[in-house]
Amino acid sequence: MKKIISALLLISVSYFSVYANDISDTVKVCGACHGAQGISADPTIPNLAGQKSIYMAMEVKAIRDGIRKNSLMDAVVKGLTDQQIDSLAVYFSKLEPSKVAAKEINQLGQRTRAACISCHGIKGITVNEQWPNLAGQKHKYLEKQLLAFKNDTRNGAYMQVIAKELTDEQIAAVAEYFSQQPAGE
């Protein structure tokens, strides 16, 4: 009898753990803006497919905790646990990013990228899990984020310094350059 009760408890705990960690409904909520496959149709909303999971989890937790401001995401992430956020980040990081490269490359952006490559790589693929890949990301999203760093509306000590050194024209160009690079290579 003790073995049966132990087995039932183990099954119940396992069931509830799996149920509590089920993120399928939340994936659908995320997909409404970021695309069902993690590729956004909106140029101001980032692609999540293939992004670094640790970076995504850090940023979502920062939004949830009020450290990073994002009025669109505030309500969506407010009730998520760390474990749910980590699971979502892993899920989206494993989706296939767009590997389509542009036929023409923004030349000013290519020259401006020198300020970016030590952290984000020559083609916008980082080697550090805490920094985002830029390759294949939405041009308007990257530009918006760089301007936010430049204008001190988004925190990030290194990024604020770098963005302030760039003109608005250079920001637009480098954002376009990295959006033209194939992601996930």
N, C-alpha and C positions, 0 to 999 in steps of 0.2 A: 504494500500500500504506500509506503514511504517513497519507493521508487516511482510509482505512478504520479504521486503528488509533485515530486521533484521534476519529473518529466513535463508535467502540465505547466508548472511554474516556468520552466525553461522555455517551453514553446510560447507561453503568454508573453514573457519578457522579450523574446526574440521577435514575436509578432508586433508588439507595441513599439519596439525599437525601430523596426523596419517601417512601420506605419508613421511614426513620428519623424522619420528621416525622409519620407516620401516627398520628393520635390516636384513631382510631375505637374501638379496644378500651378505651382509657382513658375515652373519653366514656361508654361503657357502664358502666364501674366508677363513675364520678361519678353517672350517672343512677340507680344503685341507691338512693342516698340523696337526691339532689337532684332526682330525677324525670327521665324520658327527655326531656322538653321543658324541663327546667330549673326546673320548679315542683314543690317538695317536698310530699309528702303528710304529712310529719311536722312538727308546729308548732314544733319546736325546731331544725330544720335549715333553713338559708336557701334561698330561691329564688335561682337564678343567672340565669334568663332575663332579658335586658335590663339586667343590672347593668353597671356601668362596667368595661371589660376591664382597664384599667391598675390599678384598685383591686383587682380579683379576683387578678390576677397578683401584685401586691405582697403580698397577704395569704397566698396559697398559698406563695409563696417564703418568707415569714416563718415559716410553719408548718413547711415542709420544713427550714429552717435552724435550727429550734429557738428562734426569737425569739418567736414566738407559740405558746402551748401549746394543743393540741387533740388529745386522745388518740384521738378517732375518726379523724382525718385523718392523723395522724403516719405510720402505715405505708403509707397509700395514696399519699402524695405524696413519700415519702422518696427514691425513685429517679428522680423526674422531673427532666428538664433544664429550664433556663430557657426554652429554645425550646418545649418541650412545654407548659410551664405557660402561656406567652404564647399559644400556639395554642389551648389549651383555653379560656382566658379570652376570646379573640376569638370562638370558637365559641359559648360560652354567652351572651355579650353580644349576639349577633345573633338569638338566639331571642326569640320574641314573649312579653313578660311579660303577666301577668294585668291586664286593664284594667277589671275589675269594681270599682266603688266601692260602699261600704256605704251602705245606706239611712239609717242613723242614725250620727252621728259622736259619738265620745266627747268631750263638751264640756270636761271637765277637761284632756284631752289636747290639745284645740285651743288652750286657753289656755296650757298648759305649753310648747307647741311653739316659743314665742318664743325660747327658749334654743337652738333647733335650726336655725331657718330661715336664719340668716346663712350657714351652710355647706351645709345640706341642702335649702334651698329651702322656699317656703311650702307646697307640696304634697308635699315629700319627694323632689324630683328635683334633683340637684346640677348645677352648671355646671362643676365641676372634676372631671377624670378620676381624681383620686386620692382622692376621697371617695365613699362609697357612696350610691346611691339608697336611700331608706327606704320610699318609696311601694310599697304592695302586698307588703311583706316580711312574713314570719311574725311575728305579735304576740309569741309566746313567745320566739322567737329574739331579737327586738329587746330585749325585757325582760331576757333572760339576758345579752346583751352590755352593756347599760347597767349592770346590777348588777355585772358583772365589772369594768367601768371604775370604778365607785363603790368596789368592794372591793379595788381594786389587783391583781386577778388577770388583768387584761388591760391592756397598756400603750397609752398614747396620751395625751400630756400635756394636750392641749385637752379631750379627752373625759373624762379623769379629773376635771378641774376642774369641768366642766359637770355630770357625773353626781353628784358629791358635793354639789352644790347642790340636787339634787332629792330629795324624799322617795321612799320605795318606792312609795307610792300614785301620785305624779306619774310615776314611771318606768313603772309599769304602764299608766297612762292615756295617756301620750305614745306608748308602744309600740303600744297599740291604735289610737290616732288614725292614726299613719302606716301601719299595716297596713290601715286602712280606705280609704286613698287609692288611686285607680287608678294602676297603674305604667305607665311608658312614654308618658306624655302630655306 
